[in-house]
Amino acid sequence: MGWFLANSGHVFDLAGQHLVLAILPMVFGLLISIPLAQFARQNSTLRSVVVTATSLLYTIPSLALFIILPSILATRILDPLNVVVALTIYAVALLVRAALDAFDSVDDDLRQAAVAMGYKPAARFVQIDLPLSLPVLFAGLRVVSVSNISLVSVAALLGIGNLGMLFTSGLQRDFVTEVVVGIIAILVLAVVMDAVLVLLERLLTPWSRASTKPAGGASA
């Protein structure tokens, strides 16, 4: 505890860098996955190809990807952009399947009713499909947030600033306290991120809260 209090500024600085490197790929992955999943839904063969391809992306070792990307992107090995791109790839790998499941969860009768009311495909997607798919989509986002926060720490092996540097520094100096602080800090970040996503889901899906309220006025 004493070491943490004496170095809290450094720990919070690393936590801020860690959080940025985890959140940006999640946002970019979501922006890529939603239209890709919607496009894949139009054809069963295309859907199978997209699901298989994105699943294979997640099998690429993270450290190898961090090392290979600089030669592809023409960036420096210590450029945080490499981490953002790598984790975006992993986010897409997870979120495409989650988005497909989310869109499949929408009642087809509601879609047909929207068509009967004159909704164009784009308007139906934005006003019907996407809002009603949010609960399932957020479940996928919560998985990605935990995955990203965990994977960011691997980039510390390359010298990119994040909480994982407490691991490397602690191991090099044989100082267990620093490693423990790093583990606890990452766990706290994961819990906070999950809580934020749960709160955001509740704010964006008020109808789901209303549907779970008990009916009042029960007669004796």
Backbone torsions as a table, in degrees:
resi	resn	phi	psi	omega
1	MET	NA	-39.2	-179.9
2	GLY	-63.5	-39.3	179.7
3	TRP	-65.5	-40.9	179.9
4	PHE	-62.6	-45.2	-179.5
5	LEU	-63.0	-36.3	-179.5
6	ALA	-74.4	-23.6	-176.9
7	ASN	-122.2	23.3	-175.6
8	SER	-60.7	-36.6	179.4
9	GLY	-61.0	-43.8	178.7
10	HIS	-64.5	-42.9	-179.4
11	VAL	-63.9	-44.1	180.0
12	PHE	-67.0	-33.8	176.7
13	ASP	-64.2	-45.6	177.5
14	LEU	-64.6	-36.8	179.0
15	ALA	-64.3	-39.5	177.5
16	GLY	-62.8	-45.1	177.4
17	GLN	-63.3	-40.6	179.6
18	HIS	-61.3	-43.9	-177.5
19	LEU	-65.4	-42.3	178.5
20	VAL	-61.8	-45.4	-178.8
21	LEU	-66.9	-20.8	178.6
22	ALA	-90.1	-37.6	-174.6
23	ILE	-77.0	-44.3	-177.2
24	LEU	-56.2	-47.3	178.5
25	PRO	-62.7	-33.5	179.0
26	MET	-65.0	-42.3	179.0
27	VAL	-66.6	-48.1	179.6
28	PHE	-63.4	-40.1	179.2
29	GLY	-62.9	-37.9	178.6
30	LEU	-66.8	-43.0	180.0
31	LEU	-64.2	-30.0	178.6
32	ILE	-83.8	-40.1	-171.9
33	SER	-71.6	-37.7	-176.7
34	ILE	-62.0	-53.7	178.0
35	PRO	-66.0	-33.7	179.3
36	LEU	-65.2	-42.1	178.7
37	ALA	-66.9	-41.0	178.8
38	GLN	-63.6	-39.0	177.8
39	PHE	-66.7	-41.1	-178.0
40	ALA	-67.4	-26.5	-179.1
41	ARG	-66.4	-19.0	-174.3
42	GLN	-73.9	-18.0	-175.7
43	ASN	-146.8	129.9	-175.6
44	SER	-66.1	-36.2	178.4
45	THR	-66.9	-46.0	178.5
46	LEU	-62.2	-38.1	178.7
47	ARG	-60.4	-45.2	-179.9
48	SER	-63.0	-41.1	179.8
49	VAL	-64.7	-45.5	-178.0
50	VAL	-64.8	-44.5	-179.4
51	VAL	-63.4	-43.2	-179.7
52	THR	-65.7	-45.2	-178.1
53	ALA	-63.5	-44.1	-178.9
54	THR	-70.1	-32.3	177.0
55	SER	-65.4	-37.8	178.6
56	LEU	-65.9	-31.1	179.6
57	LEU	-59.4	-35.1	-176.2
58	TYR	-73.2	-12.9	-179.9
59	THR	-84.3	-9.2	179.2
60	ILE	-70.2	126.2	178.8
61	PRO	-59.9	133.7	-174.5
62	SER	-62.6	-43.4	-178.4
63	LEU	-63.5	-41.2	177.9
64	ALA	-62.8	-39.7	179.8
65	LEU	-66.2	-40.9	177.8
66	PHE	-60.4	-33.8	-177.9
67	ILE	-80.2	-36.7	-176.7
68	ILE	-75.1	-37.7	-173.0
69	LEU	-57.4	-38.0	179.8
70	PRO	-56.8	-35.6	178.9
71	SER	-73.2	-27.4	178.8
72	ILE	-81.4	-41.2	-176.7
73	LEU	-89.9	-6.6	-176.5
74	ALA	59.7	43.8	178.3
75	THR	-114.4	170.3	175.3
76	ARG	-77.9	154.7	-179.2
77	ILE	-62.1	-27.3	-179.0
78	LEU	-94.2	7.1	-179.4
79	ASP	-74.0	123.5	178.5
80	PRO	-59.5	-19.6	178.8
81	LEU	-58.0	-34.3	179.2
82	ASN	-60.5	-41.1	180.0
83	VAL	-67.7	-43.4	-179.3
84	VAL	-61.2	-45.5	-179.6
85	VAL	-65.5	-44.6	-179.1
86	ALA	-60.7	-46.6	-178.3
87	LEU	-72.5	-26.5	173.6
88	THR	-64.5	-40.1	177.4
89	ILE	-60.7	-45.5	178.9
90	TYR	-66.2	-37.2	179.1
91	ALA	-63.7	-43.1	178.0
92	VAL	-62.3	-40.4	-179.6
93	ALA	-58.2	-36.9	-179.7
94	LEU	-86.1	-38.6	-171.2
95	LEU	-79.1	-25.6	178.5
96	VAL	-61.7	-47.2	178.1
97	ARG	-64.5	-40.5	179.6
98	ALA	-63.7	-40.6	179.7
99	ALA	-66.5	-39.8	177.1
100	LEU	-61.9	-45.3	177.6
101	ASP	-63.1	-37.1	-179.8
102	ALA	-65.1	-44.9	-179.7
103	PHE	-69.1	-34.0	178.1
104	ASP	-68.5	-21.9	-177.5
105	SER	-76.5	-14.2	-179.6
106	VAL	-74.7	130.1	-179.2
107	ASP	-59.7	125.8	-178.3
108	ASP	-66.1	-25.6	178.1
109	ASP	-63.7	-35.0	177.8
110	LEU	-66.8	-37.8	177.0
111	ARG	-64.1	-44.3	-179.7
112	GLN	-64.8	-36.8	177.6
113	ALA	-65.2	-38.7	178.5
114	ALA	-64.6	-39.4	177.4
115	VAL	-63.8	-42.8	-179.9
116	ALA	-63.9	-28.4	179.2
117	MET	-84.0	-0.8	175.0
118	GLY	95.7	13.1	178.0
119	TYR	-67.6	131.4	171.2
120	LYS	-74.3	158.6	-177.5
121	PRO	-54.0	-44.2	-178.7
122	ALA	-65.9	-43.0	179.6
123	ALA	-66.9	-38.6	178.5
124	ARG	-64.2	-40.0	180.0
125	PHE	-64.7	-45.7	-176.2
126	VAL	-71.3	-39.3	-172.8
127	GLN	-96.7	-18.0	-177.7
128	ILE	-118.4	-63.5	-173.2
129	ASP	-61.5	-51.6	-174.2
130	LEU	-65.5	-48.7	179.3
131	PRO	-61.4	-42.2	-176.9
132	LEU	-73.7	-17.9	179.9
133	SER	-89.6	-5.2	-173.8
134	LEU	-58.3	-41.8	-179.8
135	PRO	-56.7	-44.9	179.2
136	VAL	-71.1	-37.4	179.8
137	LEU	-64.6	-39.5	179.2
138	PHE	-67.7	-30.2	175.1
139	ALA	-61.4	-40.9	176.5
140	GLY	-67.4	-39.2	178.6
141	LEU	-61.9	-37.6	179.9
142	ARG	-65.6	-35.9	176.2
143	VAL	-66.1	-43.9	-179.1
144	VAL	-64.5	-39.1	-178.9
145	SER	-61.9	-43.0	178.3
146	VAL	-66.8	-42.3	179.7
147	SER	-61.5	-45.8	-178.8
148	ASN	-64.1	-45.3	-179.2
149	ILE	-61.2	-34.7	177.3
150	SER	-72.0	-46.0	-174.8
151	LEU	-70.5	-28.5	180.0
152	VAL	-57.2	-35.7	-176.5
153	SER	-62.0	-25.6	179.2
154	VAL	-63.3	-31.5	-178.5
155	ALA	-64.6	-16.6	177.6
156	ALA	-63.7	-26.0	178.2
157	LEU	-64.1	-22.6	178.2
158	LEU	-96.6	-1.0	178.3
159	GLY	91.9	12.8	178.6
160	ILE	-86.6	128.1	-172.9
161	GLY	-61.3	123.1	172.4
162	ASN	-171.6	179.0	-177.1
163	LEU	-62.9	-20.0	177.5
164	GLY	-62.7	-21.1	179.0
165	MET	-66.3	-23.1	174.5
166	LEU	-67.6	-30.4	175.9
167	PHE	-67.5	-52.8	-176.2
168	THR	-62.7	-42.5	179.5
169	SER	-66.0	-44.2	-179.5
170	GLY	-64.2	-39.3	179.3
171	LEU	-69.4	-39.9	179.4
172	GLN	-63.9	-35.3	-178.1
173	ARG	-97.0	1.8	-177.1
174	ASP	54.4	45.7	-176.8
175	PHE	-117.1	96.1	-172.2
176	VAL	-64.0	-34.4	-177.2
177	THR	-57.1	-42.2	-179.2
178	GLU	-64.3	-39.1	178.0
179	VAL	-65.0	-43.7	-179.8
180	VAL	-62.8	-41.8	178.2
181	VAL	-61.3	-40.8	178.3
182	GLY	-62.3	-43.0	179.5
183	ILE	-63.3	-47.5	-179.0
184	ILE	-63.4	-41.0	-179.9
185	ALA	-62.0	-41.0	179.0
186	ILE	-67.3	-40.6	177.1
187	LEU	-61.7	-42.2	179.4
188	VAL	-63.8	-42.9	177.9
189	LEU	-59.7	-43.2	-179.3
190	ALA	-62.8	-42.7	179.6
191	VAL	-65.5	-43.5	179.9
192	VAL	-63.9	-44.6	178.8
193	MET	-61.1	-42.0	179.8
194	ASP	-64.2	-41.6	179.2
195	ALA	-63.8	-39.9	178.9
196	VAL	-63.5	-42.2	179.9
197	LEU	-66.8	-38.1	176.9
198	VAL	-62.8	-44.2	179.1
199	LEU	-64.1	-42.6	179.6
200	LEU	-63.4	-40.4	177.7
201	GLU	-61.1	-42.5	179.9
202	ARG	-65.4	-36.1	178.9
203	LEU	-68.9	-35.5	-176.7
204	LEU	-87.0	-13.5	-179.9
205	THR	-127.6	64.6	-178.5
206	PRO	-61.9	-27.3	-178.9
207	TRP	-66.7	-28.8	179.7
208	SER	-70.1	-32.0	176.0
209	ARG	-70.0	-39.9	-179.3
210	ALA	-64.7	-36.1	-177.0
211	SER	-71.6	-20.0	-179.5
212	THR	-92.9	-5.8	179.8
213	LYS	-72.3	136.6	179.4
214	PRO	-66.8	145.8	-179.4
215	ALA	-70.7	134.3	-178.8
216	GLY	-90.7	171.9	174.9
217	GLY	71.7	34.0	179.8
218	ALA	-67.8	131.9	-178.1
219	SER	-81.2	149.4	-179.9
220	ALA	-77.3	NA	NA
